[in-house]
Amino acid sequence: MRPLFPLAIMTLMPAPALAQADANPVRSAGDAFGHKQGDEAIGLYDERSVRGFSLEAAGNYRLNGTYFVKNAGVSNFFIDSSTVRIGYNVIGTLLPGPSGVVDYRLRDPAPGEKSLATVTYDVYGQPIAELNFRHGASSGRSSYSLGISRNFDVRSAQGGRGGEDLLVGGIARVSIASTRAQLFFGEYQYRRRGEFRVAPVDGTLPPRIARGRYLGQDWAFDQGQRRIGGLLLDHELSSRSGIGATLAFGQEDPTLAFAQFFRSQESGASTGYVLAVPQQRSTAWSSELRSYLELPPSGSTHRLDATIRYRRSTALFGGAQTLALDPLALGDCPSDIAEPDLDLLSADQHIEVSQLGLGMGYRGTIGDRVRLNAGVLKSFYAKRVGSEAGSDKVTTAPFLYNLGGSIAIAPRLEIFASYSRGLEEAGVAPSSAANRNEILSTIVVKQAELGLRWSIASKLNLFLSVFDTRKPYAGVDARDNVYRFLGDVRHRGIEFSLSGRVLPGLQIVAGTVLLDPELVRSGEGASDGLRPVAVPRIRAILNADLAIPGVKGLSVDAGLLHVGARAAQSRTSRDGSQLFVQPLTTVNAGLRFGFRLGRHDAVIRAQVLNLFNRFAWDVNGSETLAYNEPRRARILLTIRY
């Protein structure tokens, strides 16, 4: 399930900028739905937006396909890649979530794989150094990856600078006879400037302001740690059966956090405040016991899986202090105010979540034309929220299920369909809400889908699907600024993906999703027919990577992303219209060049992002805005040794 950590703070705090110059997601992506290698990601979707929903909020994560609660960041020191699995690509996934799955693949260095040293002059001039020691035993019985990354001057799109961060992480794998064990860990320490967001009033967008001008207080530095660890065990009982276990730990420990908010008027005048948040530590343990049995092959394959899943999460929240700012024009630096003494503040509420799941799944094939996936999960969920005023407990025990499959109707053409009912987290009230950091109850989500997969050529695949996803909708209630369930939402859409090699040396990843998002049943504070906040009707991408003929090791690449207009508020203004942020189209361009540096292989990666410096306001579920990142450049050098 999703991390029990304040949503607004997570949104404002970027992940550590880990990189390697030769990571190329365009070359390794199997579709256009979302793929990441190193710090480069492409695709229609990412963890925060899949068919208009957030998998980060829903908590739909897998680790090598196994159950895993992500409560802290992950690192490419132990993660090889991450892939958004949706539609056709969840047919092989045990008990997938209706909204899709983010599948992390653990790193497992091959025999002879070389270590990496990377130096980066990253966006906004951040100097970053990274060492990644890798080794795979020639016998194949063991491997490890151990890394350290240091950012000496953390900077942001909003002009923040002067911070620093340090990451250490790694993974080790040992295989003895029929038993395989993988142990991973990561520790991330950070200090960075607090950031700001804008809340529009009077049903109008704020005027454009200069980007890169820091509008926070000099003392407003976020500080804290993230830590993660886990163990995966798998044992083959025979060639067709096995057992396994996963145990994972994650902790977010923000010692200090600051967020600044401005209430903007059409005239450009604004009022603002700084939100000072004391320590809000959250911890999650998750575990899975699993077994499988494959029936003897007879022209078809049949696999039965049984799983027991358990998680326990605890979190502290509340106790924040609000510090008012003098009125000013939006975009001007606010006047200095006294730094609060956060030693006098403490979280005044806590939450405990426990969940037990008992599941069975079937995955199989009939001949070489039919694939099937079916599963059922009984989930026992309990959440208790406590404060000085008392405590409140919520329990639920729904039956969850999924059914899907595909059939080949021609040698290169398959059709697929699925229906699923799952239990997902609904997220956390943002810091701009009156009930900031309150964790909402779980929700039941349903999705139906129909589509096709066409292998146009051996390395070129097309996916086309239609889907209907329904779930309760959480947003900010205009009457009292409380983040709560406002009704139900339905996302119907058409999805297209084309990826693969179109010409020798030319690889593309292209995709489009057309959505019809709508609030379909009113609750308190919602109106039928309004658009859900932050969900565009259209999202489209095109990425291409071309190896330059005649120049060994040189390739150029470009990427285009178009995001349509998105609702900025879940209510209508005085004239009856709904406020929207403008659509945005951005273009990135770059190159890679592999060469020999002395006795070592090396790769240079250079990029210009938002090439034409387009400006737009972006919105999230808190109904607050931040501008998009301006044009920026980065260059990386990776040496294999």
C-alpha positions in Angstrom: 0.0 0.0 0.0 1.1 3.6 -0.3 3.6 5.2 2.1 2.2 6.7 5.3 4.0 10.0 4.8 2.6 13.5 4.2 1.7 13.7 0.6 2.5 17.4 0.1 6.0 17.1 1.7 6.8 14.1 -0.6 5.6 16.1 -3.6 7.9 19.0 -2.7 10.9 16.9 -1.9 12.6 15.5 -5.1 14.2 12.1 -5.1 18.0 11.9 -5.1 19.5 12.5 -8.5 21.2 9.2 -9.3 22.4 8.7 -12.8 24.6 6.8 -15.2 25.4 8.1 -18.7 24.7 4.8 -20.5 21.1 4.3 -19.1 18.9 4.3 -22.2 15.2 3.7 -21.4 14.2 4.2 -25.1 16.2 1.2 -26.1 15.0 -1.0 -23.2 11.3 -0.1 -23.0 8.9 -2.8 -24.1 6.0 -0.3 -24.5 5.1 3.3 -24.0 3.4 3.0 -20.6 6.3 3.9 -18.4 9.9 2.7 -18.0 12.8 4.0 -16.0 16.6 3.3 -16.0 19.0 5.3 -13.9 17.4 8.7 -13.5 15.9 8.8 -17.0 12.2 7.9 -17.4 10.0 7.8 -20.5 6.4 6.9 -21.2 2.9 8.0 -20.9 2.8 7.2 -17.2 4.9 7.2 -14.0 4.2 6.4 -10.4 2.1 9.5 -9.9 -0.1 9.3 -13.0 -1.5 6.2 -14.6 -4.7 6.7 -16.5 -5.3 9.7 -14.3 -4.6 8.0 -11.0 -1.6 7.9 -8.7 0.0 4.5 -8.1 2.1 6.2 -5.5 -1.1 7.0 -3.6 -2.7 3.6 -4.3 0.4 1.8 -3.1 0.5 -0.7 -6.1 4.2 -1.7 -5.9 6.0 -5.0 -6.6 9.6 -6.0 -6.0 10.7 -8.7 -8.6 6.9 -9.3 -8.9 6.4 -9.9 -5.1 4.3 -8.0 -2.6 6.1 -4.9 -1.3 5.1 -1.8 0.6 7.1 1.2 -0.5 7.5 3.6 2.4 10.8 5.1 1.4 12.7 6.0 -1.7 14.6 3.4 -3.8 18.0 3.6 -5.5 19.5 2.4 -8.7 22.3 0.9 -6.5 19.9 -1.9 -5.9 17.1 -1.3 -8.5 18.0 -2.1 -12.1 14.8 -0.6 -13.6 11.1 0.2 -12.9 8.2 -0.5 -15.2 4.6 0.6 -15.1 2.5 -2.6 -15.9 -1.0 -2.0 -17.1 -3.3 -3.7 -19.6 -1.8 -6.5 -21.5 1.4 -6.5 -19.3 -0.4 -7.5 -16.1 -1.6 -10.8 -17.5 1.5 -12.4 -16.1 1.3 -10.5 -12.7 -0.1 -12.3 -9.6 -3.0 -10.4 -8.1 -2.5 -7.1 -9.9 -4.1 -3.8 -8.7 -6.9 -2.4 -10.9 -5.0 0.8 -11.5 -1.8 -0.9 -12.6 1.4 -1.9 -10.9 4.9 -0.4 -10.6 7.3 -3.3 -10.8 10.9 -2.8 -9.5 13.5 -5.2 -10.8 16.4 -5.8 -8.4 19.9 -5.4 -9.7 21.9 -8.6 -10.1 25.3 -7.9 -11.7 26.4 -10.5 -14.3 29.8 -12.3 -14.2 32.4 -9.8 -15.3 30.1 -6.8 -15.1 32.2 -3.7 -14.5 31.9 -1.0 -11.7 30.9 2.5 -12.6 32.1 6.0 -11.7 29.9 8.9 -12.7 30.4 12.6 -12.4 27.5 15.0 -13.3 27.0 18.6 -13.8 23.3 18.3 -13.3 20.4 20.7 -13.9 20.8 24.1 -12.2 24.5 23.5 -11.8 24.4 20.7 -9.2 27.7 18.9 -8.9 27.1 15.2 -8.2 29.6 12.3 -7.9 28.6 8.7 -7.8 30.5 5.4 -7.3 28.9 2.0 -7.9 31.0 -1.1 -7.2 29.6 -4.1 -9.0 30.6 -7.8 -9.1 29.3 -11.0 -10.4 31.0 -14.2 -9.5 32.2 -16.3 -12.5 30.4 -19.3 -11.0 27.1 -17.3 -11.0 26.6 -18.2 -7.3 26.8 -14.6 -6.0 26.8 -11.0 -6.9 26.8 -7.6 -5.3 26.3 -3.9 -6.1 27.3 -1.2 -3.6 27.2 2.5 -4.2 27.6 6.0 -2.8 26.3 9.2 -4.2 27.0 12.8 -3.1 25.3 16.0 -4.2 27.4 18.9 -2.9 25.0 21.8 -3.7 21.3 20.7 -4.0 19.4 23.1 -6.2 15.8 23.3 -7.4 13.7 24.8 -10.2 12.5 27.4 -7.7 15.9 28.8 -7.1 16.7 27.0 -3.9 20.3 26.1 -3.3 22.8 25.4 -0.6 21.6 22.0 0.4 23.4 18.7 0.3 22.5 15.0 0.2 24.2 11.6 0.6 23.0 8.2 -0.4 24.5 4.8 0.3 22.9 1.7 -0.9 23.5 -1.8 -2.3 22.4 -5.4 -2.8 23.9 -8.8 -2.5 22.7 -12.1 -3.9 23.8 -15.6 -2.9 22.6 -18.8 -4.6 23.2 -22.2 -2.9 21.8 -25.2 -4.6 18.1 -24.5 -5.1 18.0 -21.5 -2.7 18.4 -17.9 -3.8 18.7 -15.0 -1.3 18.8 -11.3 -2.1 19.5 -8.6 0.6 19.2 -4.9 -0.2 19.5 -1.7 1.7 19.6 2.1 1.3 20.2 5.1 3.5 19.5 8.7 2.2 20.3 11.9 4.2 19.2 15.2 2.8 19.2 18.9 3.6 17.4 21.1 1.0 15.4 24.3 0.6 11.7 24.2 1.3 9.6 25.0 -1.7 6.4 26.9 -2.4 3.0 26.4 -4.0 0.3 28.8 -5.1 -3.5 28.5 -4.2 -5.6 30.4 -6.8 -8.6 32.4 -5.6 -11.5 34.0 -7.4 -11.5 31.3 -10.0 -8.5 32.7 -11.9 -5.0 31.5 -12.5 -2.1 33.5 -11.1 -0.1 35.6 -13.5 3.2 34.3 -15.0 6.1 34.9 -12.7 9.9 34.6 -13.1 11.2 31.1 -12.6 14.3 30.4 -10.5 13.8 33.1 -8.0 13.8 31.7 -4.5 10.8 32.9 -2.5 11.3 31.1 0.7 12.9 32.1 4.0 16.7 31.8 4.4 16.3 29.4 7.3 13.7 27.1 5.7 15.7 23.9 5.0 14.0 20.5 4.9 16.1 17.9 6.7 15.7 14.2 7.3 16.5 10.7 6.3 15.0 7.8 4.3 16.0 4.3 4.9 15.0 1.0 3.3 16.0 -2.6 3.6 14.7 -6.0 2.6 15.3 -9.7 2.0 14.0 -12.0 -0.7 14.2 -15.8 -0.4 13.2 -18.3 -3.0 13.7 -22.1 -2.8 12.9 -24.6 -5.6 11.3 -27.7 -4.2 11.4 -29.3 -7.6 11.5 -28.3 -11.2 7.8 -27.3 -11.0 7.3 -26.1 -7.4 8.8 -23.7 -5.0 8.3 -21.5 -1.9 9.5 -18.0 -1.1 9.4 -15.1 1.3 9.8 -11.4 1.1 10.5 -9.1 4.1 10.8 -5.3 3.6 11.3 -2.3 5.8 10.9 1.3 4.9 11.1 4.5 7.0 10.6 8.2 6.2 12.1 10.4 8.9 11.7 14.1 8.0 13.3 15.9 11.0 12.2 19.3 9.7 10.0 20.4 6.8 8.9 23.7 5.5 6.3 24.5 2.9 5.3 28.0 1.8 1.9 28.8 0.3 0.7 31.9 -1.5 -3.0 32.8 -2.1 -2.9 34.5 -5.5 -5.5 36.9 -7.0 -5.8 37.8 -10.7 -4.3 41.2 -10.0 -1.1 39.6 -8.9 -1.5 40.5 -5.2 -1.1 37.6 -2.8 -1.0 36.7 0.9 1.0 33.8 2.2 2.2 31.7 5.0 5.0 29.3 5.9 4.1 25.9 7.3 6.6 24.6 9.7 6.3 20.8 10.2 8.0 18.9 13.1 9.2 15.4 12.8 6.6 13.1 11.1 8.3 9.8 11.1 6.6 6.9 9.4 7.6 3.2 9.3 6.3 0.3 7.4 7.0 -3.5 7.6 5.7 -5.7 4.8 6.1 -9.4 4.3 4.9 -12.2 2.0 5.0 -16.0 2.2 4.3 -17.6 -1.2 4.3 -21.0 -2.9 3.7 -22.1 -6.4 3.0 -25.4 -8.2 3.2 -25.9 -12.0 1.4 -28.8 -13.5 3.2 -31.1 -15.8 3.3 -29.6 -19.3 1.0 -31.1 -21.9 0.9 -28.6 -24.7 -0.5 -26.1 -22.1 1.0 -24.7 -18.9 -0.8 -24.2 -15.6 0.6 -22.5 -12.5 -1.1 -22.1 -9.1 0.1 -19.6 -6.6 -0.8 -19.2 -2.9 0.2 -16.1 -0.9 0.0 -14.7 2.6 0.6 -11.0 2.8 1.0 -8.9 5.9 1.9 -5.3 6.6 2.1 -3.1 9.6 2.6 0.7 9.2 2.8 3.4 11.8 3.1 7.2 11.3 3.1 10.4 13.2 1.4 13.5 11.8 0.0 16.9 12.8 1.5 19.5 15.2 2.5 22.0 12.4 2.8 25.7 13.0 1.5 28.4 10.5 3.5 31.6 10.2 1.9 34.5 8.4 3.7 36.6 5.7 3.1 40.2 4.9 1.0 40.9 1.7 3.0 41.1 -1.4 2.9 40.8 -5.2 3.2 37.2 -6.3 6.8 36.5 -7.4 8.3 39.1 -5.1 10.5 37.9 -2.3 8.6 37.9 1.0 9.8 39.8 4.0 11.9 38.0 6.5 10.2 36.5 9.5 11.6 34.9 12.6 12.6 31.3 12.5 10.3 29.2 14.6 11.6 27.0 17.4 10.6 23.5 16.1 11.9 22.0 19.4 8.6 23.3 20.9 6.6 21.5 18.2 5.7 17.8 18.0 3.4 15.6 16.1 0.1 15.3 18.0 -1.6 12.4 16.1 -0.5 8.9 15.2 -1.8 6.2 13.0 -1.5 2.4 12.9 -2.4 0.3 9.9 -2.4 -3.5 9.8 -3.4 -5.6 6.8 -3.5 -9.3 6.2 -4.2 -10.8 2.8 -4.9 -14.5 1.9 -4.7 -15.0 -1.8 -4.8 -17.6 -4.6 -3.9 -17.1 -8.2 -3.9 -19.1 -11.4 -1.8 -18.2 -14.5 -1.7 -20.5 -17.5 -1.7 -21.0 -21.2 -3.8 -23.2 -23.5 -1.8 -24.3 -26.4 0.2 -21.4 -27.9 -2.8 -19.1 -28.4 -4.5 -18.5 -25.0 -3.1 -16.9 -21.8 -5.2 -16.7 -18.6 -4.8 -15.0 -15.2 -7.3 -15.3 -12.4 -7.0 -14.5 -8.7 -8.9 -13.9 -5.5 -7.7 -12.2 -2.3 -9.4 -11.9 1.1 -8.1 -8.8 2.7 -8.4 -7.9 6.4 -7.7 -4.2 6.9 -7.6 -2.1 10.1 -6.7 1.5 10.7 -6.5 3.3 14.0 -6.0 7.1 14.3 -5.2 8.4 17.7 -4.8 11.9 19.3 -5.3 13.6 22.7 -9.0 13.8 21.9 -9.3 10.0 21.6 -9.0 7.4 18.9 -11.0 6.2 15.9 -10.7 2.7 14.3 -11.8 1.6 10.8 -11.9 -2.0 9.7 -12.9 -3.7 6.5 -12.6 -7.2 5.0 -13.5 -7.2 1.3 -13.1 -10.0 -1.2 -10.9 -8.8 -4.1 -10.5 -10.6 -7.4 -9.1 -10.3 -10.9 -9.8 -12.1 -14.2 -8.0 -11.6 -17.5 -6.6 -13.2 -20.5 -5.6 -13.0 -24.1 -6.1 -15.0 -27.3 -4.1 -15.0 -30.5 -6.5 -14.5 -33.4 -3.6 -14.4 -35.9 0.1 -15.2 -35.9 1.0 -11.7 -34.7 -2.3 -10.4 -33.3 -3.8 -10.9 -29.8 -6.8 -9.5 -28.1 -7.0 -9.2 -24.4 -9.5 -8.4 -21.7 -9.6 -8.1 -17.9 -11.8 -7.1 -15.0 -10.5 -6.5 -11.5 -11.7 -5.4 -8.0 -8.9 -4.2 -5.6 -8.3 -2.4 -2.4 -6.1 0.7 -2.6 -5.0 3.5 -0.4 -6.7 6.9 -1.0 -3.8 9.2 -0.1 -3.0 11.8 2.5 -4.5 15.3 3.1 -2.0 17.8 1.7 -0.4 20.4 3.8 -2.6 23.2 2.3 -5.7 21.5 3.7 -7.3 22.2 7.1 -6.8 18.5 8.0 -3.2 18.5 6.7 -1.5 15.1 6.7 -4.6 13.1 7.7 -4.6 9.7 6.1 -7.8 8.7 4.4 -9.3 5.2 4.6 -8.8 2.6 1.9 -11.1 2.4 -1.1 -12.4 -0.3 -3.4 -11.4 0.2 -7.0 -12.9 -1.5 -10.1 -11.6 -1.6 -13.7 -12.6 -3.3 -16.9 -10.5 -3.3 -20.1 -10.5 -4.6 -23.6 -7.6 -4.3 -26.1 -5.3 -5.8 -28.7 -1.5 -6.4 -29.2 -0.1 -6.4 -32.7 3.5 -7.5 -33.3 4.0 -5.5 -36.5 7.6 -6.8 -36.8 9.9 -8.9 -34.7 10.9 -5.8 -32.7 8.0 -3.4 -33.2 4.8 -3.8 -31.0 1.5 -1.9 -31.0 -1.0 -1.9 -28.1 -4.5 -0.4 -28.3 -7.0 -0.7 -25.5 -10.2 0.8 -24.0 -10.8 0.9 -20.2 -13.2 2.0 -17.5 -11.9 2.6 -14.0 -14.1 3.7 -11.1 -13.2 4.6 -7.5 -14.1 7.1 -4.7 -12.8 10.6 -5.3 -10.9 12.6 -2.7 -10.4 16.3 -2.9 -10.5 19.6 -1.1 -13.9 20.7 0.0 -14.4 24.3 -0.8 -16.7 25.0 2.1 -14.2 24.2 4.9 -10.9 23.4 3.1 -11.0 19.9 4.4 -9.5 17.1 2.2 -12.2 14.3 2.1 -14.1 12.0 -0.2 -16.3 14.2 -2.4 -17.9 11.6 -4.5 -17.1 8.9 -7.1 -15.0 9.3 -10.2 -15.0 7.4 -13.5 -12.1 7.4 -15.9 -13.0 6.0 -19.4 -10.3 6.1 -22.0 -8.5 4.9 -25.1 -4.8 4.0 -24.9 -2.2 3.6 -27.7 1.4 2.5 -27.6 3.9 1.9 -30.3 7.5 0.9 -29.5 10.5 -0.8 -31.0 12.9 -0.6 -33.9 11.4 1.1 -37.0 14.6 1.3 -39.0 18.1 0.0 -38.5 19.6 2.1 -35.7 16.3 4.0 -35.0 14.3 3.1 -31.9 11.0 4.8 -31.0 8.5 4.9 -28.1 5.2 6.6 -28.9 1.9 6.7 -27.1 -1.3 8.5 -26.4 -4.1 8.3 -23.9 -7.5 10.0 -24.4 -9.4 10.2 -21.2 -13.0 11.0 -20.3 -12.6 11.7 -16.5 -15.8 12.7 -14.7 -17.3 12.9 -11.2 -20.3 10.7 -11.6 -22.0 10.7 -8.1 -22.1 13.7 -5.9 -21.0 13.6 -2.3 -20.7 16.6 0.0 -19.0 19.4 -1.9 -19.0 17.8 -5.3 -21.0 18.4 -8.4 -21.8 15.8 -11.1 -20.1 16.4 -14.4 -17.0 18.2 -13.1 -13.6 17.1 -14.2 -11.3 15.6 -11.5 -8.4 17.8 -10.5 -5.1 17.4 -12.3 -6.4 14.9 -14.8 -5.9 15.8 -18.5 -8.1 14.6 -21.3 -5.1 13.9 -23.5 -1.5 12.9 -22.8 0.9 12.0 -25.6 4.6 11.2 -25.9 7.1 10.5 -28.7 10.7 9.5 -28.0 13.3 8.5 -30.6 16.9 7.3 -30.3 19.1 7.2 -33.4 22.5 5.6 -33.7 24.5 7.8 -36.1 25.8 5.7 -39.0 29.5 5.8 -39.4 30.3 7.2 -36.0 30.8 4.4 -33.5 29.2 4.9 -30.1 27.3 8.1 -31.0 23.5 8.3 -30.8 21.1 11.3 -30.7 17.7 11.3 -29.1 14.7 13.5 -28.7 11.5 13.4 -26.7 8.2 15.2 -26.9 5.6 15.3 -24.2 2.1 16.9 -24.5 -0.2 17.2 -21.5 -3.7 18.7 -22.0 -5.5 21.2 -19.9 -6.3 20.0 -16.3 -8.8 21.1 -13.8 -7.3 23.2 -11.0 -10.2 23.1 -8.6 -12.9 20.5 -7.8 -15.6 23.2 -7.7 -17.1 25.9 -9.9 -16.3 29.6 -9.7 -19.0 32.3 -9.3 -19.7 32.3 -13.1 -20.3 28.5 -13.0 -17.1 27.5 -14.8 -14.3 25.3 -13.6 -10.8 26.6 -13.4 -8.2 24.9 -15.6 -4.4 25.1 -16.1 -3.2 25.5 -19.6 -1.9 22.6 -21.8 1.8 22.2 -22.1 4.1 20.7 -24.8 7.8 20.3 -24.0 10.7 19.0 -26.1 13.9 17.4 -24.8 17.0 16.7 -26.9 20.3 14.9 -26.2 23.1 12.7 -27.3 25.3 9.8 -26.0 28.8 9.1 -27.0 30.7 5.9 -26.0 34.5 5.9 -26.3 37.7 4.6 -24.8 39.3 6.7 -22.0 42.7 5.1 -21.5 42.1 1.5 -20.7 38.4 2.0 -19.7 35.1 2.3 -21.5 33.4 5.6 -21.0 30.1 7.3 -22.0 29.2 11.0 -22.1 25.5 11.9 -21.9 24.3 15.5 -22.6 20.8 16.7 -22.5 18.8 19.9 -22.9 15.4 19.6 -21.2 12.4 21.8 -22.1 14.3 23.0 -25.1 11.9 25.8 -26.0 11.6 27.0 -22.4 7.8 26.6 -22.3 6.0 28.0 -19.2 2.9 26.6 -17.6 1.3 26.2 -14.2 1.1 22.6 -13.0 -1.5 21.4 -10.4 -1.8 18.4 -8.1 -4.5 16.9 -5.9 -4.1 19.6 -3.3 -5.5 22.1 -5.7 -2.3 24.2 -5.5 0.0 25.2 -8.3 3.7 25.3 -9.1 5.3 26.4 -12.3 7.0 23.8 -14.5 10.7 23.5 -14.8 12.5 25.9 -17.2 15.0 25.1 -19.9 18.0 23.4 -18.3 21.0 21.4 -19.3 22.9 18.5 -17.8 26.0 16.5 -18.7 27.2 13.2 -17.3 30.4 11.2 -17.7 30.4 7.5 -16.7 33.5 5.4 -16.7 33.5 1.6 -16.4 36.4 0.1 -14.6 
